[in-house]
Amino acid sequence: MSTESTQQLVNIFRTAGKEYGFDDVVAEYSSFKEFKVRWQRSKGRANFKVSDYMEDAPAEIIDGIARALFSKISGSDTGYPEEVHEWLATDKFVKANQPTYLRRNRSLTRSAQGETRNLKDSYHRLVNQGLIESDEDVCLTWTTEQNIRRVGYCSVLMKVIAISSVFDTEMIPEFVLDYVVYHEFLHIQAGFDPFGRKHTEDFVSQEKKFPKIEEAEDWIKKLCLYK
């Protein structure tokens, strides 16, 4: 982290803190794997560790995050302002931070090509069927382990989809793998939800458009896997 960006972070958090009655404020960037902020507080004192994915954010974005955090710890959670959500959804944020996110996730192969199957084949089948929109910024990767309790997951902010390598076999039909990839793509296309809502009514409605959803879910149940 550069000295200049760290000092900007400190100055912004201290200015915001004074408005909420915090005279002693410490803030620093930290190399978290996921995008997050940690804090500790006591009377008049607050200490923040901010994800270094925000290091290149404009001052007004950092200010929005700082004020939202002080609002939260002061008991009146206003959430991040809209401009913060919009900035996190920009191509610039994804392209700047996706490679770092992948390096920090040691449980990922960082490749769509497995020993038997290529996740990009699933992606292209879904696009050709009109089930998902083409998005070349999305990174598809296998997990290094054959996870059986978490067969697929994604980072909406980083546009990374990770699929359990348990599906990297011809013993499981392609449409089952396609369904898991489809499920995660729907999360990516839904975008960042500040309220943490995942399987909304609209999401479930979109998911049911998959042609063989019942067969795919039956396969997953038989394999004792959980999406």
C-alpha positions as YAML, in Angstrom:
chain: A
units: angstrom
residues:
- id: 1
  name: MET
  ca: [0.00, 0.00, 0.00]
- id: 2
  name: SER
  ca: [1.28, 3.44, -0.83]
- id: 3
  name: THR
  ca: [1.89, 5.99, 1.92]
- id: 4
  name: GLU
  ca: [-0.25, 8.52, 0.06]
- id: 5
  name: SER
  ca: [-3.34, 6.29, -0.18]
- id: 6
  name: THR
  ca: [-3.01, 5.19, 3.45]
- id: 7
  name: GLN
  ca: [-2.75, 8.78, 4.65]
- id: 8
  name: GLN
  ca: [-5.82, 9.70, 2.61]
- id: 9
  name: LEU
  ca: [-7.70, 6.84, 4.27]
- id: 10
  name: VAL
  ca: [-6.65, 8.02, 7.73]
- id: 11
  name: ASN
  ca: [-7.59, 11.65, 7.06]
- id: 12
  name: ILE
  ca: [-11.02, 10.76, 5.69]
- id: 13
  name: PHE
  ca: [-11.87, 8.42, 8.56]
- id: 14
  name: ARG
  ca: [-10.66, 10.90, 11.18]
- id: 15
  name: THR
  ca: [-12.75, 13.70, 9.68]
- id: 16
  name: ALA
  ca: [-15.85, 11.52, 9.54]
- id: 17
  name: GLY
  ca: [-15.18, 10.16, 13.03]
- id: 18
  name: LYS
  ca: [-15.17, 13.59, 14.64]
- id: 19
  name: GLU
  ca: [-18.72, 14.17, 13.38]
- id: 20
  name: TYR
  ca: [-19.79, 11.04, 15.26]
- id: 21
  name: GLY
  ca: [-17.92, 11.85, 18.47]
- id: 22
  name: PHE
  ca: [-14.79, 9.75, 17.89]
- id: 23
  name: ASP
  ca: [-11.65, 11.76, 18.69]
- id: 24
  name: ASP
  ca: [-9.18, 8.89, 18.34]
- id: 25
  name: VAL
  ca: [-9.49, 7.13, 14.98]
- id: 26
  name: VAL
  ca: [-7.03, 4.69, 13.42]
- id: 27
  name: ALA
  ca: [-7.52, 3.36, 9.88]
- id: 28
  name: GLU
  ca: [-5.37, 1.17, 7.67]
- id: 29
  name: TYR
  ca: [-5.63, -1.01, 4.58]
- id: 30
  name: SER
  ca: [-5.49, -4.76, 5.07]
- id: 31
  name: SER
  ca: [-5.00, -7.63, 2.59]
- id: 32
  name: PHE
  ca: [-8.23, -9.52, 3.21]
- id: 33
  name: LYS
  ca: [-9.14, -12.31, 0.81]
- id: 34
  name: GLU
  ca: [-12.71, -11.03, 0.56]
- id: 35
  name: PHE
  ca: [-13.95, -7.46, 0.35]
- id: 36
  name: LYS
  ca: [-14.69, -6.44, 3.93]
- id: 37
  name: VAL
  ca: [-14.00, -4.00, 6.77]
- id: 38
  name: ARG
  ca: [-13.25, -4.85, 10.39]
- id: 39
  name: TRP
  ca: [-13.44, -2.48, 13.31]
- id: 40
  name: GLN
  ca: [-13.02, -2.21, 17.05]
- id: 41
  name: ARG
  ca: [-14.48, 0.55, 19.13]
- id: 42
  name: SER
  ca: [-14.48, 1.90, 22.64]
- id: 43
  name: LYS
  ca: [-15.52, 5.22, 24.10]
- id: 44
  name: GLY
  ca: [-14.23, 7.93, 21.76]
- id: 45
  name: ARG
  ca: [-11.92, 5.49, 19.93]
- id: 46
  name: ALA
  ca: [-12.34, 3.47, 16.74]
- id: 47
  name: ASN
  ca: [-9.90, 1.28, 14.83]
- id: 48
  name: PHE
  ca: [-10.62, 0.21, 11.24]
- id: 49
  name: LYS
  ca: [-9.04, -2.30, 8.90]
- id: 50
  name: VAL
  ca: [-10.28, -1.66, 5.37]
- id: 51
  name: SER
  ca: [-9.95, -4.07, 2.45]
- id: 52
  name: ASP
  ca: [-7.06, -2.99, 0.23]
- id: 53
  name: TYR
  ca: [-9.33, -3.60, -2.76]
- id: 54
  name: MET
  ca: [-10.44, -0.03, -1.98]
- id: 55
  name: GLU
  ca: [-6.97, 1.46, -2.19]
- id: 56
  name: ASP
  ca: [-7.56, 3.07, -5.60]
- id: 57
  name: ALA
  ca: [-11.06, 4.29, -4.79]
- id: 58
  name: PRO
  ca: [-11.79, 8.03, -5.17]
- id: 59
  name: ALA
  ca: [-11.82, 10.08, -1.98]
- id: 60
  name: GLU
  ca: [-15.60, 10.54, -2.13]
- id: 61
  name: ILE
  ca: [-16.11, 6.77, -2.20]
- id: 62
  name: ILE
  ca: [-13.87, 6.26, 0.84]
- id: 63
  name: ASP
  ca: [-15.76, 9.07, 2.57]
- id: 64
  name: GLY
  ca: [-19.08, 7.35, 1.83]
- id: 65
  name: ILE
  ca: [-17.81, 4.11, 3.32]
- id: 66
  name: ALA
  ca: [-16.38, 5.86, 6.39]
- id: 67
  name: ARG
  ca: [-19.61, 7.69, 7.16]
- id: 68
  name: ALA
  ca: [-21.67, 4.54, 6.62]
- id: 69
  name: LEU
  ca: [-19.45, 2.64, 9.07]
- id: 70
  name: PHE
  ca: [-19.56, 5.33, 11.74]
- id: 71
  name: SER
  ca: [-23.32, 5.45, 11.29]
- id: 72
  name: LYS
  ca: [-23.50, 1.69, 11.83]
- id: 73
  name: ILE
  ca: [-21.36, 1.56, 14.95]
- id: 74
  name: SER
  ca: [-23.24, 4.56, 16.36]
- id: 75
  name: GLY
  ca: [-26.53, 2.68, 16.13]
- id: 76
  name: SER
  ca: [-28.12, 4.23, 13.04]
- id: 77
  name: ASP
  ca: [-27.13, 1.97, 10.15]
- id: 78
  name: THR
  ca: [-27.72, 3.87, 6.90]
- id: 79
  name: GLY
  ca: [-25.83, 1.42, 4.70]
- id: 80
  name: TYR
  ca: [-23.39, 2.33, 1.97]
- id: 81
  name: PRO
  ca: [-24.59, 5.21, -0.23]
- id: 82
  name: GLU
  ca: [-25.63, 4.47, -3.81]
- id: 83
  name: GLU
  ca: [-22.44, 5.91, -5.29]
- id: 84
  name: VAL
  ca: [-20.41, 3.29, -3.38]
- id: 85
  name: HIS
  ca: [-22.57, 0.48, -4.81]
- id: 86
  name: GLU
  ca: [-22.16, 1.93, -8.31]
- id: 87
  name: TRP
  ca: [-18.38, 2.21, -7.97]
- id: 88
  name: LEU
  ca: [-18.06, -1.38, -6.75]
- id: 89
  name: ALA
  ca: [-19.99, -2.51, -9.84]
- id: 90
  name: THR
  ca: [-17.69, -0.77, -12.34]
- id: 91
  name: ASP
  ca: [-15.52, -2.67, -14.81]
- id: 92
  name: LYS
  ca: [-12.55, -0.71, -13.43]
- id: 93
  name: PHE
  ca: [-13.01, -2.20, -9.96]
- id: 94
  name: VAL
  ca: [-13.33, -5.74, -11.32]
- id: 95
  name: LYS
  ca: [-10.34, -5.54, -13.65]
- id: 96
  name: ALA
  ca: [-8.13, -3.97, -10.98]
- id: 97
  name: ASN
  ca: [-8.95, -6.46, -8.23]
- id: 98
  name: GLN
  ca: [-10.02, -9.76, -9.79]
- id: 99
  name: PRO
  ca: [-6.42, -11.00, -10.34]
- id: 100
  name: THR
  ca: [-5.53, -10.24, -6.70]
- id: 101
  name: TYR
  ca: [-8.67, -11.98, -5.47]
- id: 102
  name: LEU
  ca: [-7.77, -15.09, -7.47]
- id: 103
  name: ARG
  ca: [-4.20, -15.15, -6.14]
- id: 104
  name: ARG
  ca: [-5.45, -14.96, -2.57]
- id: 105
  name: ASN
  ca: [-7.86, -17.87, -3.02]
- id: 106
  name: ARG
  ca: [-5.61, -20.90, -2.82]
- id: 107
  name: SER
  ca: [-8.57, -23.25, -3.04]
- id: 108
  name: LEU
  ca: [-9.05, -22.32, -6.71]
- id: 109
  name: THR
  ca: [-7.20, -23.66, -9.75]
- id: 110
  name: ARG
  ca: [-7.68, -20.31, -11.49]
- id: 111
  name: SER
  ca: [-8.45, -22.16, -14.69]
- id: 112
  name: ALA
  ca: [-11.68, -23.07, -16.51]
- id: 113
  name: GLN
  ca: [-9.95, -26.09, -17.99]
- id: 114
  name: GLY
  ca: [-10.18, -29.17, -15.81]
- id: 115
  name: GLU
  ca: [-8.81, -32.64, -16.38]
- id: 116
  name: THR
  ca: [-11.91, -33.66, -18.32]
- id: 117
  name: ARG
  ca: [-14.15, -30.65, -18.77]
- id: 118
  name: ASN
  ca: [-13.86, -26.97, -19.55]
- id: 119
  name: LEU
  ca: [-16.20, -24.62, -17.72]
- id: 120
  name: LYS
  ca: [-16.21, -22.29, -20.71]
- id: 121
  name: ASP
  ca: [-18.07, -24.98, -22.64]
- id: 122
  name: SER
  ca: [-20.88, -24.75, -20.08]
- id: 123
  name: TYR
  ca: [-20.77, -20.97, -20.32]
- id: 124
  name: HIS
  ca: [-21.11, -21.03, -24.12]
- id: 125
  name: ARG
  ca: [-23.96, -23.54, -24.00]
- id: 126
  name: LEU
  ca: [-25.85, -21.31, -21.57]
- id: 127
  name: VAL
  ca: [-25.25, -18.22, -23.73]
- id: 128
  name: ASN
  ca: [-26.34, -20.04, -26.89]
- id: 129
  name: GLN
  ca: [-29.55, -21.14, -25.18]
- id: 130
  name: GLY
  ca: [-30.27, -17.54, -24.22]
- id: 131
  name: LEU
  ca: [-30.22, -18.39, -20.52]
- id: 132
  name: ILE
  ca: [-27.45, -15.93, -19.60]
- id: 133
  name: GLU
  ca: [-25.95, -12.83, -21.15]
- id: 134
  name: SER
  ca: [-22.41, -12.95, -22.47]
- id: 135
  name: ASP
  ca: [-19.95, -11.43, -19.99]
- id: 136
  name: GLU
  ca: [-16.28, -11.93, -20.76]
- id: 137
  name: ASP
  ca: [-15.25, -10.31, -17.47]
- id: 138
  name: VAL
  ca: [-16.54, -13.29, -15.50]
- id: 139
  name: CYS
  ca: [-13.78, -15.69, -14.48]
- id: 140
  name: LEU
  ca: [-14.71, -19.38, -14.32]
- id: 141
  name: THR
  ca: [-12.51, -21.63, -12.23]
- id: 142
  name: TRP
  ca: [-12.51, -25.09, -10.72]
- id: 143
  name: THR
  ca: [-11.87, -25.65, -7.03]
- id: 144
  name: THR
  ca: [-8.73, -27.57, -6.11]
- id: 145
  name: GLU
  ca: [-10.73, -29.94, -3.91]
- id: 146
  name: GLN
  ca: [-13.81, -31.98, -4.79]
- id: 147
  name: ASN
  ca: [-16.15, -30.09, -2.50]
- id: 148
  name: ILE
  ca: [-19.34, -32.01, -1.80]
- id: 149
  name: ARG
  ca: [-21.12, -29.51, 0.44]
- id: 150
  name: ARG
  ca: [-20.46, -26.42, -1.63]
- id: 151
  name: VAL
  ca: [-20.64, -27.39, -5.28]
- id: 152
  name: GLY
  ca: [-20.57, -23.84, -6.57]
- id: 153
  name: TYR
  ca: [-20.11, -20.32, -5.27]
- id: 154
  name: CYS
  ca: [-19.24, -16.91, -6.60]
- id: 155
  name: SER
  ca: [-17.92, -13.47, -5.76]
- id: 156
  name: VAL
  ca: [-20.37, -11.02, -7.27]
- id: 157
  name: LEU
  ca: [-18.02, -8.08, -6.74]
- id: 158
  name: MET
  ca: [-15.01, -9.82, -8.29]
- id: 159
  name: LYS
  ca: [-17.04, -11.63, -10.95]
- id: 160
  name: VAL
  ca: [-15.51, -15.01, -10.11]
- id: 161
  name: ILE
  ca: [-17.44, -18.28, -10.31]
- id: 162
  name: ALA
  ca: [-15.94, -21.33, -8.63]
- id: 163
  name: ILE
  ca: [-17.24, -24.81, -9.39]
- id: 164
  name: SER
  ca: [-16.38, -27.93, -7.41]
- id: 165
  name: SER
  ca: [-14.00, -30.20, -9.29]
- id: 166
  name: VAL
  ca: [-16.29, -33.08, -8.32]
- id: 167
  name: PHE
  ca: [-18.08, -32.24, -11.61]
- id: 168
  name: ASP
  ca: [-14.89, -32.57, -13.65]
- id: 169
  name: THR
  ca: [-15.87, -36.01, -14.87]
- id: 170
  name: GLU
  ca: [-17.86, -37.57, -17.70]
- id: 171
  name: MET
  ca: [-19.73, -39.69, -15.14]
- id: 172
  name: ILE
  ca: [-22.01, -36.72, -14.38]
- id: 173
  name: PRO
  ca: [-24.15, -35.39, -17.27]
- id: 174
  name: GLU
  ca: [-23.15, -32.05, -18.78]
- id: 175
  name: PHE
  ca: [-26.53, -30.49, -18.02]
- id: 176
  name: VAL
  ca: [-25.96, -30.99, -14.27]
- id: 177
  name: LEU
  ca: [-22.72, -29.01, -14.46]
- id: 178
  name: ASP
  ca: [-24.45, -26.43, -16.67]
- id: 179
  name: TYR
  ca: [-27.15, -26.01, -14.05]
- id: 180
  name: VAL
  ca: [-24.64, -25.29, -11.28]
- id: 181
  name: VAL
  ca: [-22.82, -22.78, -13.50]
- id: 182
  name: TYR
  ca: [-26.19, -21.22, -14.43]
- id: 183
  name: HIS
  ca: [-27.13, -20.83, -10.75]
- id: 184
  name: GLU
  ca: [-23.91, -18.92, -10.02]
- id: 185
  name: PHE
  ca: [-24.22, -16.78, -13.16]
- id: 186
  name: LEU
  ca: [-27.66, -15.67, -12.02]
- id: 187
  name: HIS
  ca: [-26.03, -14.32, -8.85]
- id: 188
  name: ILE
  ca: [-23.45, -12.44, -10.93]
- id: 189
  name: GLN
  ca: [-26.11, -10.97, -13.20]
- id: 190
  name: ALA
  ca: [-28.29, -9.97, -10.24]
- id: 191
  name: GLY
  ca: [-25.40, -7.81, -9.02]
- id: 192
  name: PHE
  ca: [-24.28, -6.70, -5.58]
- id: 193
  name: ASP
  ca: [-27.07, -6.63, -3.01]
- id: 194
  name: PRO
  ca: [-26.17, -4.49, 0.03]
- id: 195
  name: PHE
  ca: [-28.87, -6.27, 2.06]
- id: 196
  name: GLY
  ca: [-27.34, -9.70, 1.41]
- id: 197
  name: ARG
  ca: [-30.45, -11.10, -0.25]
- id: 198
  name: LYS
  ca: [-29.59, -14.08, -2.48]
- id: 199
  name: HIS
  ca: [-32.48, -16.29, -3.49]
- id: 200
  name: THR
  ca: [-35.20, -13.72, -4.07]
- id: 201
  name: GLU
  ca: [-38.48, -14.50, -5.83]
- id: 202
  name: ASP
  ca: [-37.07, -13.06, -9.05]
- id: 203
  name: PHE
  ca: [-33.94, -15.20, -8.70]
- id: 204
  name: VAL
  ca: [-35.98, -18.38, -8.20]
- id: 205
  name: SER
  ca: [-38.16, -17.45, -11.17]
- id: 206
  name: GLN
  ca: [-35.08, -17.03, -13.38]
- id: 207
  name: GLU
  ca: [-33.57, -20.27, -12.10]
- id: 208
  name: LYS
  ca: [-36.67, -22.24, -13.11]
- id: 209
  name: LYS
  ca: [-36.04, -21.31, -16.74]
- id: 210
  name: PHE
  ca: [-33.30, -23.95, -16.87]
- id: 211
  name: PRO
  ca: [-34.66, -26.70, -19.18]
- id: 212
  name: LYS
  ca: [-33.73, -29.68, -16.99]
- id: 213
  name: ILE
  ca: [-33.84, -28.14, -13.55]
- id: 214
  name: GLU
  ca: [-35.68, -31.03, -11.89]
- id: 215
  name: GLU
  ca: [-33.35, -33.66, -13.36]
- id: 216
  name: ALA
  ca: [-30.31, -31.59, -12.40]
- id: 217
  name: GLU
  ca: [-31.49, -31.14, -8.83]
- id: 218
  name: ASP
  ca: [-32.26, -34.85, -8.58]
- id: 219
  name: TRP
  ca: [-28.69, -35.62, -9.64]
- id: 220
  name: ILE
  ca: [-27.33, -33.25, -7.04]
- id: 221
  name: LYS
  ca: [-29.49, -34.79, -4.30]
- id: 222
  name: LYS
  ca: [-28.38, -38.28, -5.29]
- id: 223
  name: LEU
  ca: [-24.78, -37.19, -5.05]
- id: 224
  name: CYS
  ca: [-25.51, -35.77, -1.57]
- id: 225
  name: LEU
  ca: [-24.39, -32.34, -2.78]
- id: 226
  name: TYR
  ca: [-25.73, -28.97, -1.81]
- id: 227
  name: LYS
  ca: [-25.83, -25.81, -3.87]
...
